[in-house]
Structures are given as C-alpha cells and as structure tokens.
Amino acid sequence: MNCYERAMAIKDEITAHRRHIHSNPEVGVRNPSTRAYVMEKLGEMGIESAQCGEGAVATLGQGDKLILLRADMDGLPLAEESGLDFASNTGRAHACGHDMHTAMLLGAARLLKEKESELKGRIKLMFQSGEEVMEGAMNMIQHGLLEPMPDAALAYHVGAGRLPVGMYLYNHSNTMMFSMDGFDITLKGKGCHGGYPHIGTDPINMAVHTYLGLQALIARECDPMHDYVLTVGRFEAGVAANVIPDTAHLEGSMRTDSNDLRDRLVRRLKELAEGIAKAYGGSAEVKMNGGAPPLICDEKFTREISGYMQELPIPDLTPQEGIRSSASEDFSYVLEKVPGTFIYLCAGFDDERGDAPAHSPKVQFNEDVLPIGAACLAHCATRWLEEHSGK
C-alpha cells in the first residue's frame, strides 16, 4: 500500500485531528494546549517528542541524512463566521489553515512510524507556533531546532478559494514569498488647546507627513525591477476635536522580494520618520516588530519534491510553477540555512464556499486535501532519503 492509499485509509483520523485543533485555536508564539495535543497524539503512535522552545519536535529513523518536515499550529485573533459545525467560538480562528498543516503532519507521522524500520535516514518533525507573528520559527531555531543541521527541509501550506484540490503551486527559480518587517512609529509633540496650535507641537501633522513620506519612499526610492509593498494599517491620535495631543501612532508593515532592498527600506523608514518629526519640532520613536526574510526555495530540491509527488496516484494532481506571493512566511528562516522548499496545496471549493479568502472570518478549507498533504509529506521525505542516503 503506497502512502496515498494508506493516508486515505486514515483520513477520518487526520480529519479528527484537524477539527479538534480548529475548534480550539491559540494565537501568538505560545500555543501550549495545541502543543500538548500534538505531543499526546505522537505518544499514542509510539513516537517520542520533546518541547523545543514554544514548539515541539520528534525524530524518526536512523542514519546520517536528516530531512525536516514542518507544520505551523497557530491561529488568528478574529471571530470565526464559517458556519461549520466545529467552528471556534473563542474569538480566535484557524483562518489561515494551520490546523490543516498540523493534522497533515500528524497523519504523516503515523505513516512514517509504520515503516520506520525501512527509512534510509532520519526525519525530524517540526510543529511550530507563532507563524502569524513571525516569531515561531526563530524561537525554535534559538532552542536548538537545527542541531544537528538538517540536510533538507519541506513544508506545505493549504490555499483557500476556488482553486481545486489536486493542484499545487511552487517556485523553484526566484523569490516565492516576500520579506516582512512590522513597524510602529510614535510621533512625539507637545499637546495644547486646539485654538492655540502655535504654543504646542502637533504630532498629527508629523504623522500625516510621515505617512506621505512613506508612500514617496516606495514610489521614488525603490528599484522598479523589484517587488515591494508598504502598508500603514493603524493611524491613531487624539481623543477630542479641540485638543492637540502629545503623541500620534502609525503602525504597518513593509514587504519586498530582496534582502538588500529590505535592509534599505528599514534604514530609510527610520531616517524619514525621525527627520520629519525633527523638522516639525518633535521627535519620533521607531520600533521594528517581528520580521522575516524573503522565502526562497532551493531549485534542485524543489524539482525533486515535485517529482516525488508525481509518483503518487493522487487524482488530478496538477503542478503550477512560478507562483509568487506578497504575503510572508517565517519558514524562510529555516530555508536561509537549509536547502528546502515550500509548496502550496490547493484546498478550495468550486461553489460559494470558495468565495472567502484566507484570513477571512468566513474562510473554509477543503478537507479532501488532508490525506494528500499527509501522503506527500511522508512519501517525499522517504523518497528523498532513499535517493540521498550514502551520498
């Protein structure tokens, strides 16, 4: 029985994992209940696991070669409106599909444990928290995730919408997903009566000019041969119409496909905010929040994984090359150090259930992708070890 056939045989088990995690989402870098669930289920399979930072790891097999398989576990701080029987009512939601990823890796763990004696090397399972805040992967790296250093790394991500189950998306030739740097700018002035602005220092004025300056930074200073996006998602100041406040706040994110451009944007954002504030008689405090580098897949390894996927008898399996996304993914921290790849598995519907995108409170993911993901993780890791053991 091949991995896909075996995954189909345990589809109900994988689905049960997904629905339990979906109903009990946790957000941020601390997901203790989800981690405990994962470690409990691994133990029931006879797989010893350990906490690694805020995540969990387990290793199967023996040998010199080591491949890493990763799933993220965290949700988002939004109220679910999917209408599913197992929807979360906690004010948090798995609106990005991380519950699917965790369930798929648990399914793959069972498949791999069943043939552990046949493995031609070792497979490390990485269950990660805090992907949405861009902190979880680095947290695990700082706690020894890459000790010893894996020879390769693989992760899948499900995609919502109208794209059919069976299609998968990847990029082996250039940047697949953008970097991300969050910023929080506090403009400091001097509050006063709205009728006497000349005796104060208006931070709202500073914030407005800073906002416009950030748009000019993108329009006039970035190489048009690269891709980039800067978004201010929070602009907050004042409590009354006739009061000039002491401070104003801008919060947002910057994303790009180039490490060099990323470094330049971070530097120039700070210079711009501080310079504008000074010009208008105030000051600026700039804090950079959880970031991640661009996600770039290894060409050779990506082609190998796609080839291994094609060996499985998955109905309507269809590759789509060259996918690029302006979203970000902290698995990029792993791929900076380990040759690997990141592949989207489409999990959409061709009816109204496919209308809501990821991160929407109404999003739904097609559970038919669960055995596909579990089978691909187990089969691709096994085949890669077969091809590379002893090399």
Secondary structure as GFF3:
##gff-version 3
##sequence-region A 1 391
A	DSSP	alpha_helix	3	9	.	.	.	ID=ss1
A	DSSP	alpha_helix	11	23	.	.	.	ID=ss2
A	DSSP	alpha_helix	32	44	.	.	.	ID=ss3
A	DSSP	beta_strand	49	52	.	.	.	ID=ss4
A	DSSP	beta_strand	55	61	.	.	.	ID=ss5
A	DSSP	beta_strand	66	72	.	.	.	ID=ss6
A	DSSP	alpha_helix	98	114	.	.	.	ID=ss7
A	DSSP	three_ten_helix	116	118	.	.	.	ID=ss8
A	DSSP	beta_strand	122	128	.	.	.	ID=ss9
A	DSSP	alpha_helix	136	142	.	.	.	ID=ss10
A	DSSP	beta_strand	152	159	.	.	.	ID=ss11
A	DSSP	beta_strand	167	170	.	.	.	ID=ss12
A	DSSP	beta_strand	175	177	.	.	.	ID=ss13
A	DSSP	beta_strand	180	188	.	.	.	ID=ss14
A	DSSP	beta_strand	192	193	.	.	.	ID=ss15
A	DSSP	three_ten_helix	197	199	.	.	.	ID=ss16
A	DSSP	alpha_helix	203	221	.	.	.	ID=ss17
A	DSSP	beta_strand	228	237	.	.	.	ID=ss18
A	DSSP	beta_strand	243	244	.	.	.	ID=ss19
A	DSSP	beta_strand	247	256	.	.	.	ID=ss20
A	DSSP	alpha_helix	259	279	.	.	.	ID=ss21
A	DSSP	beta_strand	283	292	.	.	.	ID=ss22
A	DSSP	beta_strand	295	296	.	.	.	ID=ss23
A	DSSP	alpha_helix	299	310	.	.	.	ID=ss24
A	DSSP	beta_strand	318	321	.	.	.	ID=ss25
A	DSSP	alpha_helix	332	335	.	.	.	ID=ss26
A	DSSP	beta_strand	340	346	.	.	.	ID=ss27
A	DSSP	three_ten_helix	352	354	.	.	.	ID=ss28
A	DSSP	alpha_helix	369	388	.	.	.	ID=ss29
###
